[in-house]
Amino acid sequence: MKHRLKPLAAAIALGLPMCVHAQTSDRALPTVVVREKAFDAYDVTRTPAATKTDTPILLTPQSVQVVPRAVLNEQNVLTLTDAVRNVAGVGADFGFNGSAQPLLILRGFQTTSMTASGSMSGMSSYYINGVKVQGVPLNMANVEAVEVVKGPASVLYGRSEPGGLVNVVPRALTAAPYLGLEQTVGQYGLSRSLVEGGGALNGDQTLLGRVSVSYERNDSSRDFVKNRLGSFSGTLAWVPDTDTRVALTLDHGAQTYRNDFGIPADGDRPARLPASRQYNDSPELSKISSNSVLLDAQTRLSPNWTIKGRVVSLRSDTREVDVWPYRENYGLNTETCNNAAGLSRLCRYYFYVRPDGRLKLDQATVDLVGEVQLGATTHKLLAEVDHYRTKKTGDVYFTQINSVDVFNPSLGGAPALDTSVPLSVDDHNQWTSLTLQDQIAFGGGWHGVFALRHDRTEAIYSMVPGTEPNKQSFTTPRIGAVWAFAPNQTLFAQYQDSVAANNGRDLTGKALEAERARQIEFGWKQTALDGRFNTTLAVFELEKRNRADYSLFPLVTTIGKARSRGLEVDAIGQVSPQLAVMASYTYLDAKVTQDPFYKGTRLANAARHAGSLWGRWKFDEQWAAGVGLFAQGQRQGDNANSFQLPGYARVDAMLSYGFRTGGGKGSLQFNLKNVFDKVHYTGSHPLVKDWIQVGAPRTASLTLRLDY
C-alpha cells in the first residue's frame, strides 16, 4: 500500500474533499496563584489537571504526573519534548514547525490524529494552562510545571486524542516582590535570555503584577536548521480579598525557524549519513507570530460555592516556507527520484505550505464549583459551559521543485516558493458543551467520580468550495473509583470514553463517523516519607476506533481500530535531604487490530520498553550534581512497520554551584547532554520513510541564574 501522502496530494490536484479537526479546549488559562515555593522542590501532591477541581493526586482515579520546575531547571529543559521524557508512556513524533512546536505521543497515540486527513504543518498540539492550542510556539523559559494526564480526557477537555494530554503551567504570580535573571549559553549557537519580575503593586497587596521577557536562539548541529523564539508575558491581577480575583494576561510569541526534516530510512534502518545531513535548505525562514488576551475571574458565592469565568482570544500569523524532502515522485517537474533499485534520490517539495496564514481562536467558559453534604456522603460538584471556535485561513501551495542525491547532495540553492497556483482551504472547528461532574466521598476511604459531557460540534477541512462541515453531537461518560485502603495508599479504577478527530465525508457527501476511543485503567498510588515521595503504578487498555482507511482512496471508510495495553510506573520525590529522584518505566503493547492492510502491525514510535531515571544530589547548600538515564527500546518507524528505529540509552549530567549576591541568590549550572555522544533517533513520521528525527549529539551548556 502506498503511504497516505501520495493519495492526499492527488486529492488536492483533483479538488476532492478532505476534512480534519482544528481544535482547542478549556481549563483555566494563566490564573492568579499566590504562593511561595522553593525552586528545588520535588514534592507534587495536588493538581486540578484531571478533575478541574482542587483534588489530591492520591484521590484522583487516573494516572497524572507533574514535572516540577526543579526538574526543568536542573535538566536545563529547552523544549517540551525534553520535559515529558521524564514521564512514563510519553514520547515524541516528528514535528513540522521547529523545536518550539513538538508533536507528542501518549500511550502509543499522537496528540494529533495521524489517521484523519488534513494539514500536517501546524499540527503540534498541547495545552497551555488548560487551553488546547495547535501550531503555537511554546516558551519553556516561562514554565512552572508540565502536567501529564494519561488516557482519554474528552469529558473535561472536549475533542482530543485518547492517549492523554500535556498541559504547560506558566509561572505564577506572587505577592512578594521578585526579580529573576537567567542566561544560558551553549554549543551550536545556543543562547537563551530571560528577565522576569513581579509582586504586589500597592501597599495592601490587592494589585499584583508579573512580566516575563525571553529570547532564545539555537542553530543546531544539523545543516541549515535554525530556531529563534522571542516571548513576552504580562499579567495584572486584582485580588481584593480571599474570595475574589480578576486577572488580565497578555502573551506574545514570535518564532522563526527552518525545520529539521531528519534523514530517510535505507532498507529497514535509518540511512548511514553524516550526523549533520539535512535536506531542507529553504532560502527563507518560516515564521509565526502569536498574540493572546485572557480575562480570568472568579468569586466565591458562598462558603461552599464558587463561580469562575474565562474568556480568551488568540491570533496568529504564519509563514510556512520549508522545503520537504520525500522519496515519492509526483512527476510535477522534469527531475526524477526513482528509488526502485534502492535509496538514491529524494524529491523535494513545497508540501501544502501556507505562506500567508491566519489562526483565530476564541473561547468562553463558565464553571460553577460547589460542595454539598448529603447524609454520610460529601459531593464536590462541577458544572461547566464552554464555547469555542477556531479557524485557519490562507491559501496553501503544493509544488515539486527538484531532487537531490541522498548520499552526495548539492544543497544551498533551493528556489523560492512559486505562489502562482493557490489552493484554498476551509478549515474551522467549533463546539458548545455542557459538563457535569460529581466527586463523592462515601466514607470508609471510598471515593467516586461520575462525569458526563455533551458536545455539539462543527468541523471541516476541505479544499472544495461549498463543502458542508460535519455537524455532530456527542455524549461522553467517565466513571472512576478510589479506595484509600491504607494510610497514604490508594487503589483506583476508571472507565472513560473520548471523542477524537473529525473524519470528514465520503464520496457521496455522507459525513463519516468521528474517531472515538474508550479506556479502562486500574492502578495503585502511594505517598511516602511524609508526603515527599509519590509513586503511581497503572495498567490500562485503550482502544481507538473509526480510524480512517485510505486503501481504496478516494473512497474513504472508517473501519480501522488500534489498541494500546500497558503498564506504567512513575515515581518522584525527595528521598533524603541530599537525594531527589524522578523515575519512570513503561511496558507498552500498541498495535493495529482492524485494518485491511495494517492489521497486526505495531503503532509507530511506540517502544515496548522505555524508562528514565534522574537523580540530584546536594553535597551542601552550594554544590549539587545530577545525572539522568533516558532509554527506549526498538520502535517501528512507520505504520507499515517497514523499518525500525534502534533502541538507545542516553546519559545526561549536571553540576551546579549556588551563591549569595546583593541580597538575593544565584547559581551557576553546567549541563552536559548525551554525555557519551550516543547516536540515536528520537522519532519518525508514521506515514513516510524519509523524516527520521536524529537525536542531538553531546551538547554542553552553562546557565547563570540570579533571583532577588
C-alpha positions in Angstrom: 0.0 0.0 0.0 1.2 3.5 -0.8 1.7 6.0 2.0 -1.3 8.3 2.6 0.7 11.3 1.5 0.6 10.4 -2.2 -3.2 10.0 -2.4 -3.7 13.1 -0.5 -1.6 15.0 -2.9 -3.7 13.6 -5.7 -6.8 14.7 -3.9 -5.6 18.3 -3.8 -4.9 18.1 -7.5 -8.3 16.7 -8.2 -10.1 19.0 -5.8 -11.6 16.2 -3.7 -12.9 17.0 -0.2 -10.8 16.2 2.9 -11.7 17.0 6.5 -9.9 17.1 9.8 -10.1 19.0 13.1 -8.5 22.2 14.2 -9.3 22.3 17.8 -8.8 23.9 21.2 -10.2 23.2 24.6 -10.6 24.6 28.1 -9.3 24.8 31.6 -8.1 27.9 33.5 -5.8 30.0 31.4 -3.0 31.9 33.2 -4.6 32.4 36.6 -3.5 34.0 39.8 -1.9 31.7 42.2 -0.4 33.5 45.2 2.2 31.1 46.7 5.8 30.8 47.7 7.6 27.5 47.0 11.2 26.5 46.8 12.5 26.3 43.2 14.2 23.0 44.0 11.1 21.2 45.4 10.2 17.8 44.0 7.0 17.2 46.1 3.9 17.5 43.9 0.8 16.3 45.7 -2.1 18.2 44.0 -3.1 19.3 40.6 -6.5 20.2 39.0 -5.5 18.8 35.6 -7.5 15.6 35.8 -10.7 16.9 37.6 -10.7 20.7 37.2 -11.1 20.9 41.0 -8.5 21.1 43.8 -8.0 17.3 44.3 -5.0 15.5 45.7 -3.3 13.3 43.1 -3.7 10.4 45.6 -7.5 10.7 45.3 -7.7 11.1 41.5 -8.8 7.9 39.7 -6.4 8.4 36.8 -2.7 8.4 36.2 -1.5 12.0 36.5 2.2 13.1 36.6 3.8 16.5 37.1 7.3 17.5 36.0 8.1 20.4 38.5 10.2 23.5 38.0 13.1 21.9 39.9 13.5 19.1 37.3 13.0 21.6 34.4 15.8 23.8 35.8 18.2 21.0 36.7 17.9 19.3 33.3 18.0 22.8 31.5 14.9 21.8 29.6 14.6 23.8 26.4 11.7 22.0 24.7 8.5 20.3 25.8 9.9 17.0 24.4 12.8 17.3 26.9 10.3 17.7 29.7 8.0 14.9 29.1 10.7 12.2 28.6 10.7 12.0 32.4 7.1 10.6 32.4 6.1 7.0 31.7 4.1 6.4 28.5 5.1 9.7 26.8 7.3 10.0 23.7 7.8 12.2 20.6 6.9 12.0 17.0 8.3 14.0 14.1 7.3 17.7 14.2 7.0 20.2 11.3 7.4 23.6 12.8 10.7 23.8 14.7 11.7 22.6 18.1 9.2 25.1 19.9 6.2 23.1 18.4 6.7 19.4 19.2 4.4 16.6 18.3 3.9 14.2 21.3 2.8 10.6 21.8 0.9 9.3 24.8 0.2 5.6 25.3 1.0 5.0 21.7 -1.2 7.7 20.1 -0.1 11.0 18.8 -1.7 14.1 20.3 -2.9 15.0 16.8 -4.6 12.3 14.7 -2.5 10.6 12.1 -5.4 8.7 10.5 -7.8 11.6 9.9 -7.0 13.5 6.8 -5.8 17.1 6.9 -2.9 19.6 7.0 0.3 18.2 8.6 2.0 21.6 9.2 0.9 23.4 12.3 -0.5 20.2 13.9 1.6 20.2 17.1 -1.0 20.1 19.9 -0.7 20.6 23.6 -2.4 22.7 26.3 -1.2 25.9 27.8 -2.7 26.3 31.3 -5.8 24.3 30.1 -6.3 25.8 26.6 -5.6 23.4 23.7 -3.6 25.1 21.0 -2.2 23.9 17.7 0.7 25.4 15.8 1.5 27.9 18.6 5.2 28.1 19.7 5.9 27.2 23.3 8.2 29.2 25.5 9.8 26.9 28.1 11.6 29.8 29.8 8.3 30.8 31.4 7.1 27.4 32.7 6.4 26.5 36.3 5.4 22.8 35.6 4.4 20.4 33.0 1.3 18.2 33.8 0.6 14.9 32.0 -2.9 13.4 32.2 -2.8 9.9 30.8 -5.7 8.4 28.9 -8.9 10.0 27.4 -9.7 13.5 28.7 -12.7 14.4 26.4 -15.1 14.5 29.3 -13.3 17.6 30.7 -11.4 19.0 27.8 -13.6 18.2 24.7 -12.4 16.8 21.5 -8.9 15.3 21.9 -6.8 12.3 21.1 -7.2 9.4 23.5 -3.6 8.9 24.7 -3.9 11.9 27.1 -2.9 15.5 27.2 0.1 17.5 28.2 -0.6 20.8 30.0 2.0 23.5 30.4 1.6 25.7 33.5 3.2 29.2 33.3 5.0 30.6 36.3 2.6 32.0 38.8 2.0 35.4 40.4 3.4 36.0 43.9 2.7 38.8 46.3 6.3 39.1 47.4 8.5 41.3 45.1 10.6 39.2 42.8 13.2 39.8 40.1 14.8 37.0 38.1 17.6 37.0 35.5 18.7 34.0 33.6 21.3 33.5 30.8 22.1 30.2 29.1 24.9 29.8 26.5 26.0 26.6 24.8 27.3 24.8 21.8 25.8 25.1 18.3 24.8 28.7 18.8 22.6 28.2 21.9 21.6 31.3 23.8 18.6 31.9 26.0 18.0 35.1 27.9 15.2 35.6 30.5 14.2 38.6 32.6 11.2 38.3 34.8 9.7 40.2 37.7 6.6 40.7 39.7 4.9 41.2 43.1 2.4 43.4 44.8 1.8 46.8 43.1 0.2 48.5 46.1 0.5 48.5 49.9 -2.5 46.3 50.7 -1.4 43.8 48.1 -4.7 43.8 46.2 -3.0 44.5 42.9 -0.4 42.0 41.7 1.6 42.0 38.5 4.1 39.9 36.7 6.2 40.4 33.5 8.4 37.9 31.7 10.6 38.6 28.6 12.8 36.0 26.9 14.7 35.3 23.7 16.1 32.0 22.6 18.3 31.1 19.6 19.6 27.7 18.6 21.4 27.0 15.4 21.6 23.2 15.9 24.2 20.7 14.9 22.2 19.9 11.8 22.7 21.6 8.4 20.5 24.7 7.7 18.4 24.2 10.9 17.7 27.3 12.9 15.3 28.3 15.6 14.6 31.7 17.1 11.9 32.4 19.7 11.1 35.7 21.4 8.3 35.8 24.0 6.6 38.3 26.3 4.0 37.5 29.0 2.4 40.0 31.3 -0.3 39.6 34.0 -2.2 42.2 36.1 -4.5 40.9 38.8 -6.9 42.4 41.2 -7.3 40.4 44.4 -9.5 42.4 46.8 -9.9 39.5 49.3 -9.6 35.8 49.6 -12.9 35.2 47.8 -12.4 37.2 44.5 -9.8 37.6 41.9 -9.7 39.1 38.4 -6.7 38.8 36.1 -5.8 40.0 32.7 -2.9 38.3 30.8 -1.3 39.3 27.5 1.1 36.9 25.7 3.2 37.4 22.6 5.4 34.9 20.8 7.5 35.3 17.7 9.2 32.3 16.2 11.4 32.0 13.1 12.7 28.6 12.1 13.9 26.3 9.4 12.6 22.8 10.3 14.8 19.7 10.7 13.3 17.1 8.4 15.7 14.4 9.6 17.0 11.7 7.4 15.5 8.9 5.3 15.4 5.2 6.0 17.6 2.9 3.8 16.1 -0.6 3.9 14.9 -1.3 7.4 17.2 1.1 9.3 18.0 4.8 9.2 20.4 5.6 6.4 24.1 5.9 7.3 24.7 9.6 6.7 26.9 12.3 8.2 25.4 13.5 11.5 24.8 16.9 10.2 23.0 15.9 7.0 19.6 17.5 6.4 17.8 18.3 3.2 15.7 21.4 4.0 17.6 24.4 2.6 14.7 26.8 2.1 16.0 30.2 1.1 13.7 31.8 3.7 13.0 31.1 7.3 9.4 30.2 8.3 7.7 32.4 10.8 4.8 32.6 13.3 3.7 35.5 15.4 1.0 34.9 18.0 -0.8 37.2 20.4 -3.4 36.2 23.1 -5.5 38.1 25.6 -7.1 36.4 28.6 -9.6 37.6 31.1 -9.9 35.2 34.0 -12.2 35.9 37.0 -13.6 34.0 39.9 -15.6 34.8 43.1 -16.9 32.8 46.0 -20.7 33.0 46.1 -21.0 31.3 49.5 -18.7 29.3 51.8 -19.3 26.2 49.5 -19.8 27.6 46.0 -17.5 29.4 43.6 -18.1 30.6 40.1 -15.3 31.0 37.5 -15.3 32.6 34.1 -12.6 32.7 31.4 -12.5 34.4 28.0 -9.6 34.1 25.7 -8.8 35.4 22.2 -5.7 34.3 20.3 -4.5 35.4 16.9 -1.5 34.0 15.0 0.1 35.0 11.7 2.1 32.3 10.0 4.5 32.0 7.1 5.4 28.3 6.3 8.0 28.0 3.6 10.0 24.9 4.4 11.3 22.6 1.7 10.1 19.0 2.3 12.3 16.0 1.2 10.3 13.0 0.1 11.2 9.9 -2.0 7.9 9.6 -3.8 7.9 11.2 -7.2 4.7 13.1 -8.2 6.1 13.9 -11.6 5.3 17.6 -11.4 8.7 18.6 -13.0 11.3 17.0 -15.2 13.6 15.8 -12.3 13.1 12.3 -11.0 13.7 10.4 -7.8 13.4 6.8 -8.8 14.4 4.6 -5.8 13.2 1.2 -7.2 16.7 -0.2 -7.1 17.4 1.2 -3.6 17.5 4.6 -1.9 19.4 7.1 -4.1 17.5 10.3 -4.5 14.9 12.4 -2.7 12.4 14.6 -4.5 11.8 18.0 -2.8 8.6 19.9 -2.4 6.8 22.9 -1.0 4.3 20.4 0.5 1.0 22.1 1.3 2.8 25.1 2.7 0.8 28.1 3.8 3.0 31.3 3.3 0.3 33.8 4.5 -1.8 32.0 7.2 -4.0 33.2 9.9 -5.3 31.4 13.0 -8.1 32.7 15.1 -9.1 31.1 18.4 -11.9 32.4 20.6 -13.2 30.7 23.7 -15.5 31.4 26.7 -16.0 29.2 29.7 -18.1 29.4 32.9 -17.5 26.9 35.8 -19.7 26.5 38.9 -17.9 24.5 41.6 -19.5 23.6 44.9 -19.6 21.2 47.8 -22.7 19.7 49.4 -23.3 17.2 52.2 -26.0 14.5 51.6 -26.3 12.2 54.5 -23.0 10.5 55.1 -21.6 11.5 51.6 -19.8 14.6 50.5 -20.2 15.8 46.9 -17.8 18.1 45.1 -19.8 19.3 42.1 -18.7 20.9 38.8 -20.9 22.3 36.1 -19.2 23.8 33.1 -20.5 25.5 29.9 -17.9 26.0 27.2 -17.9 27.5 23.7 -15.0 27.9 21.4 -14.3 28.4 17.7 -11.0 28.2 15.9 -10.4 29.0 12.2 -7.4 28.8 9.9 -7.3 30.8 6.7 -4.7 31.3 4.0 -4.1 29.6 0.7 -1.8 26.5 0.6 0.7 25.6 -2.2 2.0 22.3 -3.5 4.9 22.4 -5.9 7.7 20.0 -6.7 11.0 21.9 -7.1 13.9 19.4 -7.7 15.6 16.3 -6.5 18.9 15.6 -4.7 21.3 12.7 -4.3 20.8 11.2 -0.8 24.5 10.5 -0.3 26.1 13.3 -2.2 23.6 16.2 -2.3 24.1 19.6 -3.7 22.3 21.9 -1.2 22.0 25.5 -0.5 20.3 26.7 -3.7 16.6 25.8 -3.3 14.4 28.1 -5.3 11.8 30.4 -3.6 8.2 29.3 -3.4 6.1 29.8 -6.5 2.8 31.2 -5.5 1.1 31.2 -8.9 -1.2 28.2 -8.2 -3.0 28.7 -4.8 -5.3 26.1 -3.3 -8.0 27.5 -1.0 -8.9 25.7 2.2 -11.9 25.8 4.6 -10.5 24.9 8.0 -12.5 25.5 11.1 -13.8 23.8 14.2 -16.1 24.8 17.0 -18.1 23.3 19.8 -20.6 24.2 22.5 -20.6 21.9 25.5 -22.1 21.2 28.9 -20.1 19.2 31.5 -21.4 17.8 34.8 -19.1 16.1 37.4 -19.7 14.7 40.8 -16.8 13.7 43.1 -18.2 11.8 46.0 -16.6 10.9 49.3 -18.5 7.9 50.6 -16.7 7.4 53.8 -14.6 4.4 54.8 -11.9 5.5 52.4 -14.1 5.2 49.3 -14.3 8.0 46.7 -16.1 8.1 43.3 -16.1 10.3 40.2 -19.1 10.4 37.9 -19.0 12.8 34.9 -20.9 13.4 31.7 -20.2 15.8 28.8 -22.4 16.7 25.9 -20.9 18.4 22.9 -22.5 19.9 19.8 -19.6 20.2 17.2 -19.0 21.6 13.8 -15.7 20.8 11.9 -14.3 20.9 8.4 -11.1 20.7 6.5 -11.8 20.9 2.8 -10.4 22.3 -0.5 -13.7 22.1 -2.3 -15.8 25.3 -2.0 -19.2 24.8 -0.6 -18.5 21.6 1.2 -20.7 21.3 4.3 -19.0 21.0 7.6 -19.7 17.9 9.7 -22.2 18.7 12.5 -22.3 16.0 15.1 -23.3 15.7 18.8 -21.5 13.5 21.3 -22.1 12.4 24.9 -19.1 11.0 26.7 -19.1 9.5 30.2 -16.5 9.0 32.9 -16.7 6.7 35.9 -14.0 6.3 38.5 -13.4 5.0 42.0 -10.7 5.3 44.6 -10.2 3.2 47.7 -7.8 4.5 50.4 -7.2 1.0 51.8 -4.2 2.1 54.0 -2.7 5.4 55.2 -1.3 7.3 52.2 -2.1 4.4 49.8 -4.9 4.1 47.3 -6.2 1.8 44.6 -8.1 3.3 41.7 -10.1 2.3 38.7 -11.7 4.3 35.8 -13.6 3.9 32.6 -13.8 6.8 30.2 -14.9 7.5 26.6 -13.5 10.1 24.3 -14.2 11.9 21.0 -11.2 12.5 18.8 -10.7 13.7 15.2 -13.3 14.6 12.6 -13.1 12.2 9.7 -14.7 14.3 7.0 -17.1 13.0 4.3 -17.1 10.1 1.8 -17.5 10.4 -1.9 -21.3 10.6 -1.7 -21.0 13.5 0.7 -22.1 11.5 3.7 -20.5 12.5 7.0 -18.1 9.8 8.3 -18.2 8.9 12.0 -15.7 10.7 14.1 -12.8 8.8 15.7 -13.7 7.6 19.1 -12.0 5.8 21.9 -12.5 4.1 25.3 -10.2 3.2 28.1 -10.3 1.1 31.3 -7.5 1.7 33.8 -6.5 0.3 37.2 -3.7 1.4 39.5 -2.1 2.0 42.8 -0.8 5.2 44.3 1.4 5.9 47.4 2.6 9.0 49.2 5.6 8.2 51.4 8.2 10.0 53.6 5.6 12.5 55.0 4.4 13.3 51.5 7.8 13.9 50.0 7.8 10.9 47.7 5.0 9.8 45.4 4.6 6.7 43.3 1.9 5.7 40.7 1.5 2.3 39.1 -1.1 1.9 36.4 -2.3 -0.8 34.0 -4.6 0.1 31.1 -6.3 -1.0 27.9 -7.1 1.8 25.4 -8.9 1.2 22.1 -9.3 3.8 19.3 -12.0 3.0 16.7 -13.2 4.6 13.5 -9.7 5.1 12.2 -9.9 6.2 8.6 -8.9 3.7 5.9 -7.4 5.1 2.7 -6.5 1.8 1.0 -9.2 2.4 -1.7 -8.7 6.2 -1.9 -10.5 8.3 -3.0 -13.1 6.1 -1.3 -12.6 6.6 2.5 -14.1 4.4 5.1 -13.9 4.3 8.9 -13.3 0.7 9.8 -9.9 0.8 11.5 -9.1 0.1 15.1 -6.0 0.3 17.2 -5.4 -1.0 20.7 -2.8 0.0 23.4 -2.2 -2.0 26.5 0.5 -1.4 29.1 1.9 -0.9 32.5 3.4 2.4 33.7 5.3 3.2 36.9 6.1 6.8 37.9 8.0 8.0 41.0 9.1 11.4 42.1 10.2 12.9 45.4 12.8 13.8 48.0 14.3 10.5 49.2 16.6 12.3 51.7 17.8 15.8 52.4 20.5 15.2 49.9 18.8 13.0 47.2 15.8 13.8 45.0 14.6 11.4 42.3 12.3 11.3 39.3 11.9 7.9 37.6 9.6 6.1 35.1 9.2 2.8 33.4 6.8 1.8 30.6 5.7 -1.5 29.1 3.6 -0.9 26.0 1.9 -3.2 23.6 0.3 -0.9 20.9 -0.9 -2.3 17.6 -3.5 -2.0 14.9 -6.3 -4.5 15.4 -8.5 -3.8 12.4 -7.3 -2.6 9.0 -7.3 -4.3 5.6 -3.5 -3.7 5.2 -2.0 -2.9 8.6 -3.8 -5.3 10.9 -1.3 -6.7 13.4 1.3 -4.0 12.9 2.7 -2.1 15.8 2.0 1.6 16.2 4.9 3.8 15.1 7.2 5.3 17.6 5.8 3.2 20.5 8.6 1.3 22.2 7.7 -1.9 24.0 10.0 -0.9 26.9 11.1 2.6 27.9 12.3 4.2 31.0 14.0 7.2 32.7 15.9 7.9 35.9 17.0 11.4 37.1 18.7 11.9 40.4 20.0 15.1 42.1 22.4 15.0 45.0 23.0 18.0 47.2 26.5 18.0 48.7 25.8 21.1 50.8 24.0 24.4 50.5 26.1 25.4 47.5 27.1 22.4 45.4 24.8 19.9 43.7 25.1 17.3 40.9 22.6 15.4 38.8 22.7 12.5 36.4 20.0 11.0 34.3 19.4 8.0 32.1 16.8 8.1 29.3 16.2 4.9 27.4 13.8 3.5 24.7 13.7 0.1 23.1 13.4 -0.6 19.4 10.4 1.2 17.7 8.7 0.8 14.4 9.4 3.8 12.2 6.1 3.9 10.3 2.6 2.5 10.1 3.6 -0.3 7.7 6.4 -1.4 10.0 8.8 -1.2 7.0 11.7 0.0 9.1 12.8 0.2 12.7 14.4 2.8 14.9 17.1 1.1 17.1 16.8 1.3 20.8 19.1 3.6 22.8 20.1 4.8 26.3 21.3 8.4 26.7 23.0 9.8 29.7 22.8 13.5 30.8 24.7 15.2 33.7 24.6 18.4 35.7 26.8 20.3 38.1 25.7 23.5 39.9 27.1 26.0 42.4 24.8 28.2 44.4 25.9 31.6 45.9 24.5 34.7 47.6 24.7 38.1 45.8 23.4 41.5 46.6 20.5 40.4 48.9 19.5 37.7 46.5 20.7 34.3 45.5 22.3 32.9 42.3 23.5 29.7 40.7 25.9 28.7 38.0 24.9 25.4 36.4 26.8 23.3 33.8 24.8 20.7 31.8 26.2 18.0 29.5 23.5 16.3 27.5 24.2 12.9 25.8 27.4 12.5 27.8 28.7 9.5 25.7 27.7 11.1 22.4 25.3 8.3 21.6 23.9 8.3 18.1 20.1 7.9 18.5 16.8 8.6 16.8 14.0 10.2 18.8 11.1 9.6 16.4 9.9 9.3 12.8 6.8 10.4 11.0 4.4 7.4 10.8 3.3 8.0 7.2 6.7 8.1 5.4 10.2 6.7 5.5 12.0 10.0 5.0 11.6 12.0 8.2 13.5 10.3 10.9 14.4 12.7 13.7 18.1 12.5 14.7 18.9 13.0 18.4 21.2 15.7 19.4 24.9 14.9 19.9 26.9 15.6 23.1 26.0 19.2 23.9 27.4 21.4 26.7 25.7 24.5 28.2 26.2 26.9 31.0 23.4 28.7 32.8 23.6 31.7 35.2 20.5 32.4 37.3 20.0 35.4 39.7 16.9 35.7 41.9 16.1 38.7 44.0 
